[in-house]
């Protein structure tokens, strides 16, 4: 009887171990696929890598990486005139906290212009989108002074 209990415990432990390994592999594969897809998208839209060897966004590339990776959600929030993504975008562009509400409203006014810029066509269009948003940020700062 004791031998059967030990055998059962051993099989149960082996089953839990195998389940843990197979779940880990599936989880790792999912993460790898997600990060590979994101990296491929960002690399294909930029024509060059925006990342350091350590996997960090290079200095000066934050706005481009943010817009490319969050374009759809960012546009939705710009249309609404508020939201976490448009706030984060303003922060990346250097809009001070006390001017964020004004920036977000001005961005909402510029929605028709921004949505007409096809960032999927590459760096020139992405730079145009960001440049336009930066002008909105500058206007936001000057109108609050």
C-alpha positions in Angstrom: 0.0 0.0 0.0 2.8 2.5 0.9 4.5 1.6 -2.4 1.3 2.5 -4.3 1.0 5.9 -2.5 4.7 6.7 -3.3 4.1 5.7 -7.0 0.9 7.8 -7.1 2.7 10.8 -5.6 5.6 10.4 -8.0 3.2 10.3 -11.0 1.3 13.3 -9.7 4.5 15.3 -9.3 5.6 14.3 -12.7 2.2 15.4 -14.2 2.4 18.8 -12.5 6.0 19.2 -13.7 5.1 18.3 -17.3 2.1 20.6 -17.2 4.2 23.4 -15.9 6.8 22.9 -18.7 4.2 22.7 -21.4 2.4 25.9 -20.2 5.7 27.7 -19.9 6.7 26.8 -23.5 3.3 28.0 -24.8 3.5 31.2 -22.8 7.1 31.8 -24.0 6.1 31.1 -27.6 3.2 33.6 -27.3 5.5 36.3 -25.9 8.1 35.6 -28.6 5.5 35.8 -31.3 4.1 39.1 -29.9 7.5 40.7 -29.5 8.6 39.5 -33.0 5.5 40.9 -34.6 5.9 44.3 -32.8 9.6 44.4 -33.7 8.9 43.6 -37.4 6.2 46.2 -37.6 8.3 48.9 -36.1 11.3 48.0 -38.2 9.3 47.9 -41.4 7.8 51.3 -40.7 11.0 53.0 -39.8 13.5 51.7 -42.3 15.9 51.4 -39.4 15.9 50.1 -35.9 14.6 52.3 -33.2 15.9 50.0 -30.5 19.3 49.7 -28.8 20.9 46.3 -28.4 19.4 46.2 -24.9 15.9 46.5 -26.3 15.3 50.1 -25.3 14.0 52.8 -27.5 16.9 55.0 -28.8 17.1 58.6 -27.6 15.0 60.8 -29.9 12.9 58.0 -31.2 10.3 57.8 -28.4 7.6 59.8 -30.3 8.0 57.7 -33.4 8.0 54.4 -31.6 4.9 55.5 -29.6 2.9 56.6 -32.6 3.8 53.6 -34.7 2.9 51.2 -31.9 -0.2 52.9 -30.6 -1.6 54.6 -33.7 -5.2 53.3 -33.7 -5.8 53.9 -30.0 -4.1 57.3 -30.1 -6.3 58.4 -33.0 -9.4 57.2 -31.1 -8.5 59.2 -28.1 -7.5 62.3 -30.2 -11.0 62.1 -31.7 -12.5 62.0 -28.2 -10.3 64.9 -27.0 -8.9 63.0 -24.0 -7.3 59.8 -22.8 -4.2 58.1 -21.5 -2.6 57.6 -24.9 -3.0 61.2 -26.0 -1.8 62.3 -22.6 1.2 60.1 -22.9 1.9 61.4 -26.4 1.8 64.9 -25.1 4.2 64.0 -22.3 6.6 62.5 -24.8 6.4 65.7 -26.9 7.2 67.7 -23.8 3.8 69.2 -23.1 3.8 70.3 -19.4 1.2 68.7 -17.1 -0.7 72.0 -16.7 -1.1 72.3 -20.5 -2.2 68.7 -21.2 -6.0 69.5 -21.2 -5.4 72.3 -23.7 -3.1 70.1 -25.8 -5.7 67.3 -25.9 -8.5 69.7 -27.1 -6.2 71.2 -29.7 -5.3 67.7 -30.9 -9.0 66.9 -31.2 -9.4 70.0 -33.4 -6.6 68.7 -35.6 -8.0 65.2 -35.9 -9.1 65.6 -39.6 -5.6 66.6 -40.5 -3.9 63.9 -38.4 -6.1 61.0 -39.7 -5.3 62.0 -43.3 -1.6 61.4 -42.7 -1.0 57.7 -43.7 1.9 56.8 -41.3 1.9 53.2 -42.7 3.7 54.7 -45.8 6.9 55.2 -43.8 9.1 57.6 -42.0 8.2 60.8 -44.0 4.5 60.4 -43.1 5.3 59.4 -39.5 7.5 62.5 -39.1 4.8 64.7 -40.6 2.2 63.3 -38.1 4.6 64.0 -35.2 5.6 67.4 -36.5 2.0 68.5 -36.8 1.4 67.3 -33.2 4.5 69.1 -32.0 3.1 72.3 -33.5 -0.1 71.7 -31.6 1.9 71.3 -28.4 3.8 74.6 -29.1 0.4 76.3 -29.8 -0.9 74.8 -26.5 2.0 76.3 -24.6 1.7 79.7 -26.2 -2.1 80.0 -25.6 -1.7 79.3 -21.9 0.9 82.0 -21.4 
